[in-house]
Amino acid sequence: MKNKILAITILLLIGCDSSSTINPYDTDGGNDNSGSGGSGGGGDTNLPVGFTKFIDTHTDVYISGNYVVVETAGIPNHNSPYWGAGHTNYEAPHSGMSVNPNIISAQNFKFYIPLNPTVANTVASTPLGAIGVSLSGVPFYNQYAGPNNQPLAQETGSFDVYYGHPQQTGQYHYHWEPLYLTFADNSILIGYSLDGFPVYGPTNQTDGNYPTDLDDINGHTHITNEYPNGTYHYHATSTVPYLIGGYKGTVGAASGGGYFTN
């Protein structure tokens, strides 16, 4: 929590300089992604409402069979030291940050998110690497720093002010709440898990409170703006597992669940 207070303080200072941030939404005044752009669905208007919230300057979202496909280069829609000095979006490290040696590089992600997710018989553990995707196209990672459940604490000092950093191949990602998305409203939809269930900021949309009924993997069933009839969904938290503690739904192409390519 102390880390989040520090980050928000820094964000407030950054916010005073309009040249230091990138608009989190597209410059045409919205982030409605109807699937009509890029190599995607060619005017597909049947996207579930949550998927229309993806930022269309950074993603291409369309329906393909039983999946919603999210194509993205996986690069953040905000400044960071990890762009590298001299880059237009470079930002000096925040106080106390231990910058890792990696530089953000464009990827070639295709996330295949189940169009109609179902609860699996058992909860599956999340692997290392991408376990979901944020509205800006940046992947979500799990609560571990490496193999054999290495504690994330050994990496958190390298997070930029928006709680992201790149790994060795330049793949930028979030293990924690993506603050650039939640800074104005920490109850918003922030992305989707590979199992098809949505991921929200740390508070409920219904009452603005922090949920008290989350299960061990950070989820519960509740109504949201995007799912007025209710759905299972995950919340970002300031404690382990931070985002997605396990897959409530089905993953893996062989079983008709979510997966990705890169």
Secondary structure, DSSP 8 states (H G I E B T S, - for coil): -HHHHHHHHHHHHHHT-GGG---SS-TTS-----S-STTS-SS-----GGGGGS-TTTEEEEEETTEEEEEE----SS-BGGG-TTSTTB----TT----S-------EEEEEESS--EEEEEE---SS--EEETTS-EE--SEEETTTEEGGGTGGG--TTSEEE-TTS-EEESS--HHHHSS-TTSEEEEETTS-EEE-SS-TTTS---S---TTSEEEE--SS-TT-EEEEE--SSTTSS-SSEEE-BSGGGT-BEEE-
